[in-house]
Amino acid sequence: MSETENRKMYPFKIGELLIKEGFVKREDVERALEIQKREEEETKIPFGLILVKKGFLSKENIDMLNALPEIQKDFEKMVIERGLTDRKSISECRKKKRPEELIGDVLVREGYITGEDRATVLNRQMDDIKLAKHAIRHRLMSENDLEEAMRFRRYKRPVGEILCDINLLTLTELNLSFQMQNKRLKLGEILLQLEIIDMKTLESVLEEQNRTGEPLGKMLIRKTQITVDQLYFALSVQYNIQFYRLDGFVFYEKQKIALRDVIGQKFAEENLVLPLFLNTDNLTVAVSDPSRCRIVYEMKSFPSQFRVTCLLIMDEKFEQLFAMLYGEILDRTKASVRSTRQDFPQTAKWIISDPKSKRDESLIEDLFEQFETLRENAGLKSRQSEAGLFKEFLIESHKVICNRFHCSRVSFDINTKNDQVEILAAPMYERLL
């Protein structure tokens, strides 16, 4: 895609777009940008200091790690590689080293390197993940602590998320601003507009996705282009569902009983819907796949007196809370794929992305031929002259479903029952991870 085409598709940065549409003021965006800049500066500090800032290590732990023989050898190697001194000088300093003294201190004392040189190398060491690996080996922190620190370092909060967090913008308004530019909210386009990825990255992963079929979100995370948090925030914008991390969330015993009475384990496992809160007639449920919220709002099995709110949480958190609530590990193989009509036996399925493209036009022709064949087998009159009307019907159905359910693909099924042949359509959602 050329730069000109890019500008036509995305004429505004997210801040300018929100200002243009009147959702926020310019000073609001400037405040969010200041917060973003400050957070970015915080993540640029040496990794060891991030571990201290996050509370995973103490300054005493850092001092202890720096005194380890392995770390001292790394220091020696780095000063040699930087041309600050040579092996002979280091060998001489080892002989003059006092108990509990670090090799860098000796090198400065003996005049081989400057204090500034020592600070530069120490900062480089502090920024190396090896320090954290040694901390884990010595049981000063855990692998989970390291992952959390790495997430903090990689994570750049987009301006839209910051505006939501400081209550200057709602998720609905953010979602609406995108809809004003593009009726079909695609994940890649949202990540691009939020400035989480750039056009070059998006085009590259989309090209690879066309070859492999791997879900976009999974690809971007695997390539460390985005974090899981960034993916879920983009999905919350796409589907207009509030995303929560739910750090430290627990169920109380009485609460568990009430929630299990409303949504049993079998229903939760089959539909990947988890009850979280029950307050009088307000029920809050969680999903890790935003397309599952459609099930929540459409299922008639929920008691009619409940007003249901749906939240988006991470896959890992969903499985953790499922085990806490029901006392068993979630078995995702039991999850069902629901359609708008489940009482018809499926005989065929066509996935249509763009009914006006050559590829999908061919699929529509194939679908029509199969439809007519089944009608003939059922003893019904053929309607070959209505091929044009059939195509118009599919195009209109595709448009209506995509606009209603914020999807880009529609599954068309041919089903037969009681000698009748029907076309059923259902939205298709991308797998997230």
CORBEL-V609633 format. One record per residue. N is the residue number from 0. RES is the residue in three letters. OMEGA is omega in whole degrees, -180 to 180 (none if undefined). Layout:
# CORBEL-V609633
N;RES;OMEGA
N;RES;OMEGA
This chain:
# CORBEL-V609633
0;MET;-178
1;SER;179
2;GLU;179
3;THR;178
4;GLU;178
5;ASN;-180
6;ARG;179
7;LYS;-180
8;MET;-175
9;TYR;-173
10;PRO;-177
11;PHE;164
12;LYS;-172
13;ILE;180
14;GLY;179
15;GLU;179
16;LEU;-179
17;LEU;177
18;ILE;-179
19;LYS;-178
20;GLU;175
21;GLY;-179
22;PHE;179
23;VAL;176
24;LYS;-179
25;ARG;180
26;GLU;176
27;ASP;179
28;VAL;179
29;GLU;177
30;ARG;179
31;ALA;179
32;LEU;177
33;GLU;177
34;ILE;180
35;GLN;-180
36;LYS;180
37;ARG;179
38;GLU;178
39;GLU;179
40;GLU;180
41;GLU;-179
42;THR;180
43;LYS;179
44;ILE;180
45;PRO;-174
46;PHE;178
47;GLY;179
48;LEU;174
49;ILE;179
50;LEU;177
51;VAL;-179
52;LYS;-180
53;LYS;178
54;GLY;-179
55;PHE;177
56;LEU;174
57;SER;177
58;LYS;177
59;GLU;176
60;ASN;-180
61;ILE;179
62;ASP;180
63;MET;180
64;LEU;180
65;ASN;-179
66;ALA;179
67;LEU;179
68;PRO;-180
69;GLU;180
70;ILE;178
71;GLN;179
72;LYS;176
73;ASP;179
74;PHE;180
75;GLU;-179
76;LYS;-177
77;MET;-180
78;VAL;177
79;ILE;-180
80;GLU;179
81;ARG;178
82;GLY;-178
83;LEU;178
84;THR;-180
85;ASP;-176
86;ARG;-179
87;LYS;-180
88;SER;179
89;ILE;178
90;SER;178
91;GLU;-178
92;CYS;178
93;ARG;-179
94;LYS;-177
95;LYS;-176
96;LYS;178
97;ARG;176
98;PRO;179
99;GLU;179
100;GLU;179
101;LEU;-177
102;ILE;179
103;GLY;178
104;ASP;-179
105;VAL;180
106;LEU;177
107;VAL;-178
108;ARG;-178
109;GLU;175
110;GLY;-180
111;TYR;175
112;ILE;179
113;THR;175
114;GLY;178
115;GLU;176
116;ASP;180
117;ARG;-179
118;ALA;180
119;THR;-180
120;VAL;178
121;LEU;178
122;ASN;178
123;ARG;177
124;GLN;-180
125;MET;-178
126;ASP;-178
127;ASP;-179
128;ILE;178
129;LYS;-180
130;LEU;179
131;ALA;179
132;LYS;177
133;HIS;179
134;ALA;178
135;ILE;-179
136;ARG;180
137;HIS;175
138;ARG;176
139;LEU;177
140;MET;-177
141;SER;175
142;GLU;178
143;ASN;177
144;ASP;180
145;LEU;179
146;GLU;179
147;GLU;179
148;ALA;178
149;MET;178
150;ARG;178
151;PHE;-177
152;ARG;-176
153;ARG;-167
154;TYR;173
155;LYS;-179
156;ARG;177
157;PRO;-178
158;VAL;-180
159;GLY;179
160;GLU;179
161;ILE;179
162;LEU;177
163;CYS;-177
164;ASP;-180
165;ILE;172
166;ASN;174
167;LEU;-178
168;LEU;175
169;THR;179
170;LEU;178
171;THR;179
172;GLU;178
173;LEU;178
174;ASN;-178
175;LEU;-180
176;SER;177
177;PHE;-180
178;GLN;178
179;MET;-180
180;GLN;-174
181;ASN;-176
182;LYS;179
183;ARG;-178
184;LEU;179
185;LYS;-175
186;LEU;-178
187;GLY;-179
188;GLU;178
189;ILE;177
190;LEU;179
191;LEU;-178
192;GLN;178
193;LEU;179
194;GLU;175
195;ILE;173
196;ILE;177
197;ASP;-176
198;MET;-180
199;LYS;179
200;THR;-179
201;LEU;-179
202;GLU;-179
203;SER;-178
204;VAL;178
205;LEU;177
206;GLU;178
207;GLU;-179
208;GLN;179
209;ASN;180
210;ARG;-172
211;THR;-177
212;GLY;-179
213;GLU;179
214;PRO;-175
215;LEU;-179
216;GLY;180
217;LYS;179
218;MET;-177
219;LEU;178
220;ILE;179
221;ARG;-180
222;LYS;-179
223;THR;176
224;GLN;177
225;ILE;174
226;THR;177
227;VAL;178
228;ASP;-179
229;GLN;177
230;LEU;-176
231;TYR;176
232;PHE;178
233;ALA;178
234;LEU;179
235;SER;176
236;VAL;-177
237;GLN;-175
238;TYR;-180
239;ASN;179
240;ILE;-177
241;GLN;179
242;PHE;178
243;TYR;177
244;ARG;178
245;LEU;177
246;ASP;177
247;GLY;-179
248;PHE;177
249;VAL;173
250;PHE;171
251;TYR;-172
252;GLU;179
253;LYS;180
254;GLN;180
255;LYS;-178
256;ILE;-179
257;ALA;-179
258;LEU;179
259;ARG;176
260;ASP;-179
261;VAL;180
262;ILE;-179
263;GLY;-177
264;GLN;-177
265;LYS;180
266;PHE;-179
267;ALA;-177
268;GLU;-178
269;GLU;-175
270;ASN;-179
271;LEU;179
272;VAL;-173
273;LEU;177
274;PRO;-179
275;LEU;-177
276;PHE;173
277;LEU;-178
278;ASN;-177
279;THR;-178
280;ASP;179
281;ASN;179
282;LEU;177
283;THR;180
284;VAL;-180
285;ALA;173
286;VAL;173
287;SER;173
288;ASP;-174
289;PRO;179
290;SER;-180
291;ARG;178
292;CYS;177
293;ARG;178
294;ILE;-179
295;VAL;-174
296;TYR;-176
297;GLU;-177
298;MET;-180
299;LYS;-177
300;SER;176
301;PHE;177
302;PRO;-173
303;SER;-177
304;GLN;-177
305;PHE;169
306;ARG;-170
307;VAL;173
308;THR;-176
309;CYS;178
310;LEU;178
311;LEU;177
312;ILE;-179
313;MET;177
314;ASP;-177
315;GLU;179
316;LYS;179
317;PHE;-179
318;GLU;179
319;GLN;-178
320;LEU;177
321;PHE;180
322;ALA;180
323;MET;-175
324;LEU;-173
325;TYR;177
326;GLY;178
327;GLU;178
328;ILE;-179
329;LEU;175
330;ASP;-176
331;ARG;179
332;THR;-180
333;LYS;-179
334;ALA;-179
335;SER;173
336;VAL;-173
337;ARG;173
338;SER;-177
339;THR;178
340;ARG;-177
341;GLN;-176
342;ASP;180
343;PHE;175
344;PRO;-177
345;GLN;178
346;THR;-179
347;ALA;179
348;LYS;177
349;TRP;179
350;ILE;-177
351;ILE;178
352;SER;-180
353;ASP;-174
354;PRO;-180
355;LYS;178
356;SER;-179
357;LYS;-179
358;ARG;-176
359;ASP;174
360;GLU;177
361;SER;178
362;LEU;180
363;ILE;177
364;GLU;179
365;ASP;179
366;LEU;-180
367;PHE;180
368;GLU;179
369;GLN;178
370;PHE;-179
371;GLU;179
372;THR;179
373;LEU;178
374;ARG;179
375;GLU;179
376;ASN;180
377;ALA;179
378;GLY;-180
379;LEU;-178
380;LYS;179
381;SER;-179
382;ARG;-177
383;GLN;-179
384;SER;-177
385;GLU;-180
386;ALA;180
387;GLY;179
388;LEU;179
389;PHE;180
390;LYS;179
391;GLU;178
392;PHE;-179
393;LEU;180
394;ILE;-180
395;GLU;179
396;SER;178
397;HIS;-179
398;LYS;-178
399;VAL;-178
400;ILE;-180
401;CYS;180
402;ASN;-176
403;ARG;-173
404;PHE;178
405;HIS;178
406;CYS;180
407;SER;-180
408;ARG;179
409;VAL;177
410;SER;176
411;PHE;-180
412;ASP;171
413;ILE;-178
414;ASN;179
415;THR;176
416;LYS;179
417;ASN;178
418;ASP;176
419;GLN;179
420;VAL;-176
421;GLU;174
422;ILE;178
423;LEU;-178
424;ALA;179
425;ALA;179
426;PRO;177
427;MET;-180
428;TYR;177
429;GLU;168
430;ARG;-173
431;LEU;-174
432;LEU;none
